[in-house]
Amino acid sequence: MTQPQGSLEGKVALITGASSGIGAAAARVFAREGARVVLVARREARLKELSAELRAGGAQASYSAGDVQDSGDVEQAVAHAVETYGRLDVAFNNAGAGGELGPLHLLEDATYDLVMDTNVRGVWNCLRHQIRAMTHGGSIVNTSSVAGLVASSVPAPYIAAKHAVIGLTKAAAVECAADGIRVNAIAPGLTRSEMVEDWLARVPGQEARSKASAPQNRMAAPEEVAEAAAWLCSDRSSFVTGATLPVDGGRTAW
């Protein structure tokens, strides 16, 4: 009997925010599913370590350190993927920033700028360069959040940014459909990551309240969210574009 192929077998995938959390989990999941992965984040040492781990496990993996706020860094990462592996088939735009906690009227401009420039301009930069490189079609998944669907306890700039990610996703999906490029978003709920852990540590009792806000009453492992992104990136979701998939333990069902 032949072994079944992975859902991303033979595809070249670029993953941003790959140094930790959902992005690092996606690197492992995508590689397991057969993709050749290019990892992008600001922390080069972590990218080097993770790509070495993936290669030791038999995957093809490389990295391009950079900040998605910088269009030139994104262009360089996309060029690296094409030059190294010959094409770009898949992109998971996961890099994000949470910013400071507090009511919007007390937040400084610097917080708003960081959150919007990373979460919105970052996706904008990624989409432009990735779409240009996907000359044979492809699939792009952007990380939004349940905060992109409903208001929650997170700061207002983050909620605004994640709503904007969904808007960019829909616009790109419509524009690119004729070129064979699908564009979707995921909306993770409470997920164990550096950003979430930092938020919870600063607000006593918030973890229990956040867990109780969803029917499953727990926090997701990053791998659970990465699995949803891998499905949307694969040909198994071939008739899905312009959609936002909640991965939230039922949070937005209530």
ChimeraX attribute file (.defattr): number of C-alpha atoms within 10 A of each C-alpha:
attribute: neighborCount
match mode: 1-to-1
recipient: residues
	/A:1	3
	/A:2	4
	/A:3	5
	/A:4	7
	/A:5	10
	/A:6	14
	/A:7	18
	/A:8	24
	/A:9	16
	/A:10	13
	/A:11	22
	/A:12	26
	/A:13	29
	/A:14	31
	/A:15	25
	/A:16	33
	/A:17	26
	/A:18	30
	/A:19	26
	/A:20	20
	/A:21	21
	/A:22	28
	/A:23	27
	/A:24	26
	/A:25	20
	/A:26	29
	/A:27	32
	/A:28	22
	/A:29	19
	/A:30	31
	/A:31	25
	/A:32	18
	/A:33	21
	/A:34	20
	/A:35	27
	/A:36	27
	/A:37	28
	/A:38	28
	/A:39	30
	/A:40	30
	/A:41	27
	/A:42	18
	/A:43	16
	/A:44	16
	/A:45	11
	/A:46	18
	/A:47	25
	/A:48	17
	/A:49	11
	/A:50	22
	/A:51	24
	/A:52	17
	/A:53	14
	/A:54	19
	/A:55	13
	/A:56	11
	/A:57	12
	/A:58	12
	/A:59	20
	/A:60	18
	/A:61	27
	/A:62	22
	/A:63	24
	/A:64	24
	/A:65	22
	/A:66	22
	/A:67	20
	/A:68	30
	/A:69	22
	/A:70	15
	/A:71	18
	/A:72	14
	/A:73	20
	/A:74	27
	/A:75	18
	/A:76	15
	/A:77	28
	/A:78	26
	/A:79	19
	/A:80	19
	/A:81	25
	/A:82	17
	/A:83	11
	/A:84	15
	/A:85	18
	/A:86	11
	/A:87	19
	/A:88	30
	/A:89	28
	/A:90	30
	/A:91	28
	/A:92	30
	/A:93	28
	/A:94	28
	/A:95	26
	/A:96	25
	/A:97	16
	/A:98	22
	/A:99	21
	/A:100	19
	/A:101	18
	/A:102	13
	/A:103	12
	/A:104	13
	/A:105	7
	/A:106	8
	/A:107	16
	/A:108	11
	/A:109	8
	/A:110	11
	/A:111	19
	/A:112	20
	/A:113	14
	/A:114	20
	/A:115	25
	/A:116	25
	/A:117	20
	/A:118	21
	/A:119	29
	/A:120	27
	/A:121	21
	/A:122	24
	/A:123	28
	/A:124	20
	/A:125	21
	/A:126	27
	/A:127	22
	/A:128	14
	/A:129	18
	/A:130	23
	/A:131	23
	/A:132	10
	/A:133	19
	/A:134	20
	/A:135	14
	/A:136	11
	/A:137	17
	/A:138	25
	/A:139	27
	/A:140	29
	/A:141	29
	/A:142	27
	/A:143	27
	/A:144	32
	/A:145	26
	/A:146	23
	/A:147	22
	/A:148	24
	/A:149	17
	/A:150	12
	/A:151	14
	/A:152	14
	/A:153	13
	/A:154	17
	/A:155	21
	/A:156	21
	/A:157	23
	/A:158	29
	/A:159	23
	/A:160	19
	/A:161	26
	/A:162	27
	/A:163	20
	/A:164	19
	/A:165	26
	/A:166	25
	/A:167	16
	/A:168	20
	/A:169	26
	/A:170	19
	/A:171	13
	/A:172	22
	/A:173	22
	/A:174	14
	/A:175	12
	/A:176	16
	/A:177	14
	/A:178	10
	/A:179	13
	/A:180	15
	/A:181	23
	/A:182	31
	/A:183	32
	/A:184	26
	/A:185	29
	/A:186	26
	/A:187	22
	/A:188	25
	/A:189	25
	/A:190	23
	/A:191	23
	/A:192	15
	/A:193	17
	/A:194	12
	/A:195	15
	/A:196	15
	/A:197	12
	/A:198	11
	/A:199	18
	/A:200	15
	/A:201	11
	/A:202	10
	/A:203	10
	/A:204	10
	/A:205	10
	/A:206	14
	/A:207	17
	/A:208	13
	/A:209	12
	/A:210	18
	/A:211	19
	/A:212	14
	/A:213	18
	/A:214	19
	/A:215	14
	/A:216	13
	/A:217	16
	/A:218	18
	/A:219	19
	/A:220	19
	/A:221	15
	/A:222	20
	/A:223	20
	/A:224	17
	/A:225	24
	/A:226	26
	/A:227	18
	/A:228	19
	/A:229	28
	/A:230	24
	/A:231	17
	/A:232	27
	/A:233	28
	/A:234	22
	/A:235	15
	/A:236	12
	/A:237	13
	/A:238	14
	/A:239	8
	/A:240	16
	/A:241	23
	/A:242	20
	/A:243	17
	/A:244	24
	/A:245	18
	/A:246	22
	/A:247	23
	/A:248	24
	/A:249	20
	/A:250	14
	/A:251	21
	/A:252	17
	/A:253	9
	/A:254	7
